[in-house]
Amino acid sequence: MHEFSLVESILTSVFDVARQHGNPPVTRVKLEVGALQQVVPEALEFAFNAAVKGTSAEGAVLDWTEIPARIQCPACHATYEPADVFWVCPNCEAQGGKAIAGDDIVLASVELEDGESGQGVQ
């Protein structure tokens, strides 16, 4: 389950943001998760809740939005959202391509107990 390593990396950034604001408790973490990361929602939530136990983020809400995959066709250069794991251009039927969106995990924001919000990092 790669969600645990993702959460560990995310929390490093979350706690960096909190430190920059005097270490208040973290109340909410917002993520943008690319579809190509193949994150299992339940596993991400479980990993997050386990990792924040005993920290200043214990009890924080994890909000995340899935960003659809966008692929650029190697033949006609059209961009499209793949229908499944097989990337076939709907324009020219070429296979494969280059991912131009949906392969990142972005820490969009961190909300802190005192009402401040810190912008995250990728």
Chimera marker file (.cmm) of the C-alpha trace (Angstrom):
<marker_set name="trace">
<marker id="1" x="0.000" y="0.000" z="0.000" r="1" g="1" b="0" radius="0.5"/>
<marker id="2" x="1.826" y="3.119" z="-1.220" r="1" g="1" b="0" radius="0.5"/>
<marker id="3" x="-0.615" y="5.419" z="0.565" r="1" g="1" b="0" radius="0.5"/>
<marker id="4" x="1.476" y="5.261" z="3.761" r="1" g="1" b="0" radius="0.5"/>
<marker id="5" x="4.579" y="6.615" z="2.017" r="1" g="1" b="0" radius="0.5"/>
<marker id="6" x="2.471" y="9.298" z="0.319" r="1" g="1" b="0" radius="0.5"/>
<marker id="7" x="0.992" y="10.376" z="3.653" r="1" g="1" b="0" radius="0.5"/>
<marker id="8" x="4.431" y="10.456" z="5.276" r="1" g="1" b="0" radius="0.5"/>
<marker id="9" x="5.694" y="12.816" z="2.590" r="1" g="1" b="0" radius="0.5"/>
<marker id="10" x="2.570" y="14.970" z="2.752" r="1" g="1" b="0" radius="0.5"/>
<marker id="11" x="2.773" y="15.283" z="6.544" r="1" g="1" b="0" radius="0.5"/>
<marker id="12" x="6.373" y="16.460" z="6.333" r="1" g="1" b="0" radius="0.5"/>
<marker id="13" x="5.117" y="19.408" z="4.301" r="1" g="1" b="0" radius="0.5"/>
<marker id="14" x="2.051" y="19.894" z="6.523" r="1" g="1" b="0" radius="0.5"/>
<marker id="15" x="4.194" y="20.146" z="9.651" r="1" g="1" b="0" radius="0.5"/>
<marker id="16" x="6.594" y="22.531" z="7.871" r="1" g="1" b="0" radius="0.5"/>
<marker id="17" x="3.646" y="24.836" z="7.145" r="1" g="1" b="0" radius="0.5"/>
<marker id="18" x="2.429" y="24.588" z="10.760" r="1" g="1" b="0" radius="0.5"/>
<marker id="19" x="5.942" y="25.403" z="12.060" r="1" g="1" b="0" radius="0.5"/>
<marker id="20" x="6.016" y="28.541" z="9.914" r="1" g="1" b="0" radius="0.5"/>
<marker id="21" x="2.882" y="29.695" z="11.778" r="1" g="1" b="0" radius="0.5"/>
<marker id="22" x="4.003" y="28.880" z="15.319" r="1" g="1" b="0" radius="0.5"/>
<marker id="23" x="2.918" y="25.208" z="15.446" r="1" g="1" b="0" radius="0.5"/>
<marker id="24" x="-0.825" y="25.526" z="16.084" r="1" g="1" b="0" radius="0.5"/>
<marker id="25" x="-2.874" y="22.344" z="15.713" r="1" g="1" b="0" radius="0.5"/>
<marker id="26" x="-3.700" y="21.335" z="12.128" r="1" g="1" b="0" radius="0.5"/>
<marker id="27" x="-7.452" y="21.140" z="11.524" r="1" g="1" b="0" radius="0.5"/>
<marker id="28" x="-7.702" y="20.363" z="7.803" r="1" g="1" b="0" radius="0.5"/>
<marker id="29" x="-5.416" y="19.185" z="5.012" r="1" g="1" b="0" radius="0.5"/>
<marker id="30" x="-6.514" y="19.638" z="1.400" r="1" g="1" b="0" radius="0.5"/>
<marker id="31" x="-4.918" y="17.617" z="-1.390" r="1" g="1" b="0" radius="0.5"/>
<marker id="32" x="-5.216" y="17.376" z="-5.144" r="1" g="1" b="0" radius="0.5"/>
<marker id="33" x="-4.479" y="13.785" z="-6.146" r="1" g="1" b="0" radius="0.5"/>
<marker id="34" x="-3.861" y="12.831" z="-9.756" r="1" g="1" b="0" radius="0.5"/>
<marker id="35" x="-5.836" y="9.857" z="-11.053" r="1" g="1" b="0" radius="0.5"/>
<marker id="36" x="-2.625" y="8.261" z="-12.312" r="1" g="1" b="0" radius="0.5"/>
<marker id="37" x="-1.426" y="7.923" z="-8.708" r="1" g="1" b="0" radius="0.5"/>
<marker id="38" x="-4.054" y="5.180" z="-8.325" r="1" g="1" b="0" radius="0.5"/>
<marker id="39" x="-4.749" y="6.146" z="-4.729" r="1" g="1" b="0" radius="0.5"/>
<marker id="40" x="-7.368" y="4.058" z="-2.941" r="1" g="1" b="0" radius="0.5"/>
<marker id="41" x="-9.527" y="6.545" z="-0.995" r="1" g="1" b="0" radius="0.5"/>
<marker id="42" x="-10.092" y="4.286" z="2.010" r="1" g="1" b="0" radius="0.5"/>
<marker id="43" x="-6.392" y="3.408" z="2.210" r="1" g="1" b="0" radius="0.5"/>
<marker id="44" x="-5.398" y="7.087" z="2.031" r="1" g="1" b="0" radius="0.5"/>
<marker id="45" x="-7.816" y="7.998" z="4.818" r="1" g="1" b="0" radius="0.5"/>
<marker id="46" x="-6.641" y="5.061" z="6.948" r="1" g="1" b="0" radius="0.5"/>
<marker id="47" x="-2.970" y="5.928" z="6.438" r="1" g="1" b="0" radius="0.5"/>
<marker id="48" x="-3.604" y="9.594" z="7.237" r="1" g="1" b="0" radius="0.5"/>
<marker id="49" x="-5.517" y="8.846" z="10.446" r="1" g="1" b="0" radius="0.5"/>
<marker id="50" x="-2.868" y="6.375" z="11.601" r="1" g="1" b="0" radius="0.5"/>
<marker id="51" x="0.015" y="8.744" z="10.845" r="1" g="1" b="0" radius="0.5"/>
<marker id="52" x="-1.444" y="11.773" z="12.650" r="1" g="1" b="0" radius="0.5"/>
<marker id="53" x="-2.137" y="9.966" z="15.949" r="1" g="1" b="0" radius="0.5"/>
<marker id="54" x="-0.259" y="11.723" z="18.724" r="1" g="1" b="0" radius="0.5"/>
<marker id="55" x="0.694" y="14.706" z="16.548" r="1" g="1" b="0" radius="0.5"/>
<marker id="56" x="-0.586" y="18.262" z="16.235" r="1" g="1" b="0" radius="0.5"/>
<marker id="57" x="-2.676" y="17.028" z="13.288" r="1" g="1" b="0" radius="0.5"/>
<marker id="58" x="-4.580" y="14.372" z="15.244" r="1" g="1" b="0" radius="0.5"/>
<marker id="59" x="-8.259" y="14.843" z="14.459" r="1" g="1" b="0" radius="0.5"/>
<marker id="60" x="-7.556" y="16.889" z="11.327" r="1" g="1" b="0" radius="0.5"/>
<marker id="61" x="-9.876" y="16.411" z="8.378" r="1" g="1" b="0" radius="0.5"/>
<marker id="62" x="-8.376" y="15.154" z="5.131" r="1" g="1" b="0" radius="0.5"/>
<marker id="63" x="-10.082" y="16.587" z="2.041" r="1" g="1" b="0" radius="0.5"/>
<marker id="64" x="-8.944" y="15.596" z="-1.384" r="1" g="1" b="0" radius="0.5"/>
<marker id="65" x="-10.000" y="16.024" z="-4.951" r="1" g="1" b="0" radius="0.5"/>
<marker id="66" x="-9.026" y="13.667" z="-7.732" r="1" g="1" b="0" radius="0.5"/>
<marker id="67" x="-7.507" y="15.380" z="-10.762" r="1" g="1" b="0" radius="0.5"/>
<marker id="68" x="-8.332" y="13.507" z="-13.978" r="1" g="1" b="0" radius="0.5"/>
<marker id="69" x="-5.554" y="12.189" z="-16.162" r="1" g="1" b="0" radius="0.5"/>
<marker id="70" x="-4.868" y="14.181" z="-19.332" r="1" g="1" b="0" radius="0.5"/>
<marker id="71" x="-2.797" y="12.513" z="-22.020" r="1" g="1" b="0" radius="0.5"/>
<marker id="72" x="-1.165" y="14.022" z="-25.086" r="1" g="1" b="0" radius="0.5"/>
<marker id="73" x="-1.229" y="11.775" z="-28.143" r="1" g="1" b="0" radius="0.5"/>
<marker id="74" x="2.238" y="11.017" z="-29.578" r="1" g="1" b="0" radius="0.5"/>
<marker id="75" x="0.892" y="11.028" z="-33.140" r="1" g="1" b="0" radius="0.5"/>
<marker id="76" x="-1.632" y="13.860" z="-33.508" r="1" g="1" b="0" radius="0.5"/>
<marker id="77" x="-0.794" y="15.736" z="-30.267" r="1" g="1" b="0" radius="0.5"/>
<marker id="78" x="-4.447" y="15.929" z="-29.231" r="1" g="1" b="0" radius="0.5"/>
<marker id="79" x="-5.100" y="15.847" z="-25.498" r="1" g="1" b="0" radius="0.5"/>
<marker id="80" x="-7.663" y="13.538" z="-23.975" r="1" g="1" b="0" radius="0.5"/>
<marker id="81" x="-8.778" y="11.861" z="-20.764" r="1" g="1" b="0" radius="0.5"/>
<marker id="82" x="-8.177" y="8.129" z="-21.092" r="1" g="1" b="0" radius="0.5"/>
<marker id="83" x="-11.238" y="5.924" z="-20.679" r="1" g="1" b="0" radius="0.5"/>
<marker id="84" x="-9.241" y="3.162" z="-18.973" r="1" g="1" b="0" radius="0.5"/>
<marker id="85" x="-5.671" y="1.987" z="-18.373" r="1" g="1" b="0" radius="0.5"/>
<marker id="86" x="-5.093" y="1.619" z="-22.114" r="1" g="1" b="0" radius="0.5"/>
<marker id="87" x="-4.268" y="5.009" z="-23.558" r="1" g="1" b="0" radius="0.5"/>
<marker id="88" x="-5.823" y="5.131" z="-27.018" r="1" g="1" b="0" radius="0.5"/>
<marker id="89" x="-6.301" y="8.514" z="-28.644" r="1" g="1" b="0" radius="0.5"/>
<marker id="90" x="-9.976" y="9.070" z="-29.478" r="1" g="1" b="0" radius="0.5"/>
<marker id="91" x="-8.906" y="11.330" z="-32.351" r="1" g="1" b="0" radius="0.5"/>
<marker id="92" x="-6.481" y="9.106" z="-34.303" r="1" g="1" b="0" radius="0.5"/>
<marker id="93" x="-6.476" y="5.834" z="-32.303" r="1" g="1" b="0" radius="0.5"/>
<marker id="94" x="-2.726" y="5.958" z="-31.667" r="1" g="1" b="0" radius="0.5"/>
<marker id="95" x="-1.666" y="4.174" z="-28.511" r="1" g="1" b="0" radius="0.5"/>
<marker id="96" x="0.322" y="5.613" z="-25.645" r="1" g="1" b="0" radius="0.5"/>
<marker id="97" x="1.153" y="9.208" z="-25.026" r="1" g="1" b="0" radius="0.5"/>
<marker id="98" x="2.541" y="11.599" z="-22.470" r="1" g="1" b="0" radius="0.5"/>
<marker id="99" x="0.794" y="12.376" z="-19.183" r="1" g="1" b="0" radius="0.5"/>
<marker id="100" x="0.314" y="16.141" z="-18.967" r="1" g="1" b="0" radius="0.5"/>
<marker id="101" x="-1.998" y="16.136" z="-15.929" r="1" g="1" b="0" radius="0.5"/>
<marker id="102" x="-3.148" y="13.748" z="-13.264" r="1" g="1" b="0" radius="0.5"/>
<marker id="103" x="0.174" y="12.296" z="-12.158" r="1" g="1" b="0" radius="0.5"/>
<marker id="104" x="0.904" y="14.612" z="-9.206" r="1" g="1" b="0" radius="0.5"/>
<marker id="105" x="-0.111" y="14.908" z="-5.607" r="1" g="1" b="0" radius="0.5"/>
<marker id="106" x="-0.374" y="18.538" z="-4.531" r="1" g="1" b="0" radius="0.5"/>
<marker id="107" x="-0.772" y="19.805" z="-0.993" r="1" g="1" b="0" radius="0.5"/>
<marker id="108" x="-3.304" y="22.527" z="-1.793" r="1" g="1" b="0" radius="0.5"/>
<marker id="109" x="-3.697" y="23.980" z="1.702" r="1" g="1" b="0" radius="0.5"/>
<marker id="110" x="-3.280" y="23.419" z="5.412" r="1" g="1" b="0" radius="0.5"/>
<marker id="111" x="-5.801" y="24.886" z="7.845" r="1" g="1" b="0" radius="0.5"/>
<marker id="112" x="-4.631" y="25.643" z="11.359" r="1" g="1" b="0" radius="0.5"/>
<marker id="113" x="-6.633" y="26.002" z="14.578" r="1" g="1" b="0" radius="0.5"/>
<marker id="114" x="-6.095" y="29.751" z="14.853" r="1" g="1" b="0" radius="0.5"/>
<marker id="115" x="-7.848" y="30.253" z="11.537" r="1" g="1" b="0" radius="0.5"/>
<marker id="116" x="-4.735" y="30.720" z="9.440" r="1" g="1" b="0" radius="0.5"/>
<marker id="117" x="-4.281" y="28.862" z="6.206" r="1" g="1" b="0" radius="0.5"/>
<marker id="118" x="-0.938" y="27.997" z="4.725" r="1" g="1" b="0" radius="0.5"/>
<marker id="119" x="-0.406" y="27.241" z="1.083" r="1" g="1" b="0" radius="0.5"/>
<marker id="120" x="1.109" y="23.852" z="0.526" r="1" g="1" b="0" radius="0.5"/>
<marker id="121" x="3.814" y="22.586" z="-1.711" r="1" g="1" b="0" radius="0.5"/>
<marker id="122" x="3.909" y="19.867" z="-4.273" r="1" g="1" b="0" radius="0.5"/>
<link id1="1" id2="2" r="1" g="1" b="0" radius="0.2"/>
<link id1="2" id2="3" r="1" g="1" b="0" radius="0.2"/>
<link id1="3" id2="4" r="1" g="1" b="0" radius="0.2"/>
<link id1="4" id2="5" r="1" g="1" b="0" radius="0.2"/>
<link id1="5" id2="6" r="1" g="1" b="0" radius="0.2"/>
<link id1="6" id2="7" r="1" g="1" b="0" radius="0.2"/>
<link id1="7" id2="8" r="1" g="1" b="0" radius="0.2"/>
<link id1="8" id2="9" r="1" g="1" b="0" radius="0.2"/>
<link id1="9" id2="10" r="1" g="1" b="0" radius="0.2"/>
<link id1="10" id2="11" r="1" g="1" b="0" radius="0.2"/>
<link id1="11" id2="12" r="1" g="1" b="0" radius="0.2"/>
<link id1="12" id2="13" r="1" g="1" b="0" radius="0.2"/>
<link id1="13" id2="14" r="1" g="1" b="0" radius="0.2"/>
<link id1="14" id2="15" r="1" g="1" b="0" radius="0.2"/>
<link id1="15" id2="16" r="1" g="1" b="0" radius="0.2"/>
<link id1="16" id2="17" r="1" g="1" b="0" radius="0.2"/>
<link id1="17" id2="18" r="1" g="1" b="0" radius="0.2"/>
<link id1="18" id2="19" r="1" g="1" b="0" radius="0.2"/>
<link id1="19" id2="20" r="1" g="1" b="0" radius="0.2"/>
<link id1="20" id2="21" r="1" g="1" b="0" radius="0.2"/>
<link id1="21" id2="22" r="1" g="1" b="0" radius="0.2"/>
<link id1="22" id2="23" r="1" g="1" b="0" radius="0.2"/>
<link id1="23" id2="24" r="1" g="1" b="0" radius="0.2"/>
<link id1="24" id2="25" r="1" g="1" b="0" radius="0.2"/>
<link id1="25" id2="26" r="1" g="1" b="0" radius="0.2"/>
<link id1="26" id2="27" r="1" g="1" b="0" radius="0.2"/>
<link id1="27" id2="28" r="1" g="1" b="0" radius="0.2"/>
<link id1="28" id2="29" r="1" g="1" b="0" radius="0.2"/>
<link id1="29" id2="30" r="1" g="1" b="0" radius="0.2"/>
<link id1="30" id2="31" r="1" g="1" b="0" radius="0.2"/>
<link id1="31" id2="32" r="1" g="1" b="0" radius="0.2"/>
<link id1="32" id2="33" r="1" g="1" b="0" radius="0.2"/>
<link id1="33" id2="34" r="1" g="1" b="0" radius="0.2"/>
<link id1="34" id2="35" r="1" g="1" b="0" radius="0.2"/>
<link id1="35" id2="36" r="1" g="1" b="0" radius="0.2"/>
<link id1="36" id2="37" r="1" g="1" b="0" radius="0.2"/>
<link id1="37" id2="38" r="1" g="1" b="0" radius="0.2"/>
<link id1="38" id2="39" r="1" g="1" b="0" radius="0.2"/>
<link id1="39" id2="40" r="1" g="1" b="0" radius="0.2"/>
<link id1="40" id2="41" r="1" g="1" b="0" radius="0.2"/>
<link id1="41" id2="42" r="1" g="1" b="0" radius="0.2"/>
<link id1="42" id2="43" r="1" g="1" b="0" radius="0.2"/>
<link id1="43" id2="44" r="1" g="1" b="0" radius="0.2"/>
<link id1="44" id2="45" r="1" g="1" b="0" radius="0.2"/>
<link id1="45" id2="46" r="1" g="1" b="0" radius="0.2"/>
<link id1="46" id2="47" r="1" g="1" b="0" radius="0.2"/>
<link id1="47" id2="48" r="1" g="1" b="0" radius="0.2"/>
<link id1="48" id2="49" r="1" g="1" b="0" radius="0.2"/>
<link id1="49" id2="50" r="1" g="1" b="0" radius="0.2"/>
<link id1="50" id2="51" r="1" g="1" b="0" radius="0.2"/>
<link id1="51" id2="52" r="1" g="1" b="0" radius="0.2"/>
<link id1="52" id2="53" r="1" g="1" b="0" radius="0.2"/>
<link id1="53" id2="54" r="1" g="1" b="0" radius="0.2"/>
<link id1="54" id2="55" r="1" g="1" b="0" radius="0.2"/>
<link id1="55" id2="56" r="1" g="1" b="0" radius="0.2"/>
<link id1="56" id2="57" r="1" g="1" b="0" radius="0.2"/>
<link id1="57" id2="58" r="1" g="1" b="0" radius="0.2"/>
<link id1="58" id2="59" r="1" g="1" b="0" radius="0.2"/>
<link id1="59" id2="60" r="1" g="1" b="0" radius="0.2"/>
<link id1="60" id2="61" r="1" g="1" b="0" radius="0.2"/>
<link id1="61" id2="62" r="1" g="1" b="0" radius="0.2"/>
<link id1="62" id2="63" r="1" g="1" b="0" radius="0.2"/>
<link id1="63" id2="64" r="1" g="1" b="0" radius="0.2"/>
<link id1="64" id2="65" r="1" g="1" b="0" radius="0.2"/>
<link id1="65" id2="66" r="1" g="1" b="0" radius="0.2"/>
<link id1="66" id2="67" r="1" g="1" b="0" radius="0.2"/>
<link id1="67" id2="68" r="1" g="1" b="0" radius="0.2"/>
<link id1="68" id2="69" r="1" g="1" b="0" radius="0.2"/>
<link id1="69" id2="70" r="1" g="1" b="0" radius="0.2"/>
<link id1="70" id2="71" r="1" g="1" b="0" radius="0.2"/>
<link id1="71" id2="72" r="1" g="1" b="0" radius="0.2"/>
<link id1="72" id2="73" r="1" g="1" b="0" radius="0.2"/>
<link id1="73" id2="74" r="1" g="1" b="0" radius="0.2"/>
<link id1="74" id2="75" r="1" g="1" b="0" radius="0.2"/>
<link id1="75" id2="76" r="1" g="1" b="0" radius="0.2"/>
<link id1="76" id2="77" r="1" g="1" b="0" radius="0.2"/>
<link id1="77" id2="78" r="1" g="1" b="0" radius="0.2"/>
<link id1="78" id2="79" r="1" g="1" b="0" radius="0.2"/>
<link id1="79" id2="80" r="1" g="1" b="0" radius="0.2"/>
<link id1="80" id2="81" r="1" g="1" b="0" radius="0.2"/>
<link id1="81" id2="82" r="1" g="1" b="0" radius="0.2"/>
<link id1="82" id2="83" r="1" g="1" b="0" radius="0.2"/>
<link id1="83" id2="84" r="1" g="1" b="0" radius="0.2"/>
<link id1="84" id2="85" r="1" g="1" b="0" radius="0.2"/>
<link id1="85" id2="86" r="1" g="1" b="0" radius="0.2"/>
<link id1="86" id2="87" r="1" g="1" b="0" radius="0.2"/>
<link id1="87" id2="88" r="1" g="1" b="0" radius="0.2"/>
<link id1="88" id2="89" r="1" g="1" b="0" radius="0.2"/>
<link id1="89" id2="90" r="1" g="1" b="0" radius="0.2"/>
<link id1="90" id2="91" r="1" g="1" b="0" radius="0.2"/>
<link id1="91" id2="92" r="1" g="1" b="0" radius="0.2"/>
<link id1="92" id2="93" r="1" g="1" b="0" radius="0.2"/>
<link id1="93" id2="94" r="1" g="1" b="0" radius="0.2"/>
<link id1="94" id2="95" r="1" g="1" b="0" radius="0.2"/>
<link id1="95" id2="96" r="1" g="1" b="0" radius="0.2"/>
<link id1="96" id2="97" r="1" g="1" b="0" radius="0.2"/>
<link id1="97" id2="98" r="1" g="1" b="0" radius="0.2"/>
<link id1="98" id2="99" r="1" g="1" b="0" radius="0.2"/>
<link id1="99" id2="100" r="1" g="1" b="0" radius="0.2"/>
<link id1="100" id2="101" r="1" g="1" b="0" radius="0.2"/>
<link id1="101" id2="102" r="1" g="1" b="0" radius="0.2"/>
<link id1="102" id2="103" r="1" g="1" b="0" radius="0.2"/>
<link id1="103" id2="104" r="1" g="1" b="0" radius="0.2"/>
<link id1="104" id2="105" r="1" g="1" b="0" radius="0.2"/>
<link id1="105" id2="106" r="1" g="1" b="0" radius="0.2"/>
<link id1="106" id2="107" r="1" g="1" b="0" radius="0.2"/>
<link id1="107" id2="108" r="1" g="1" b="0" radius="0.2"/>
<link id1="108" id2="109" r="1" g="1" b="0" radius="0.2"/>
<link id1="109" id2="110" r="1" g="1" b="0" radius="0.2"/>
<link id1="110" id2="111" r="1" g="1" b="0" radius="0.2"/>
<link id1="111" id2="112" r="1" g="1" b="0" radius="0.2"/>
<link id1="112" id2="113" r="1" g="1" b="0" radius="0.2"/>
<link id1="113" id2="114" r="1" g="1" b="0" radius="0.2"/>
<link id1="114" id2="115" r="1" g="1" b="0" radius="0.2"/>
<link id1="115" id2="116" r="1" g="1" b="0" radius="0.2"/>
<link id1="116" id2="117" r="1" g="1" b="0" radius="0.2"/>
<link id1="117" id2="118" r="1" g="1" b="0" radius="0.2"/>
<link id1="118" id2="119" r="1" g="1" b="0" radius="0.2"/>
<link id1="119" id2="120" r="1" g="1" b="0" radius="0.2"/>
<link id1="120" id2="121" r="1" g="1" b="0" radius="0.2"/>
<link id1="121" id2="122" r="1" g="1" b="0" radius="0.2"/>
</marker_set>
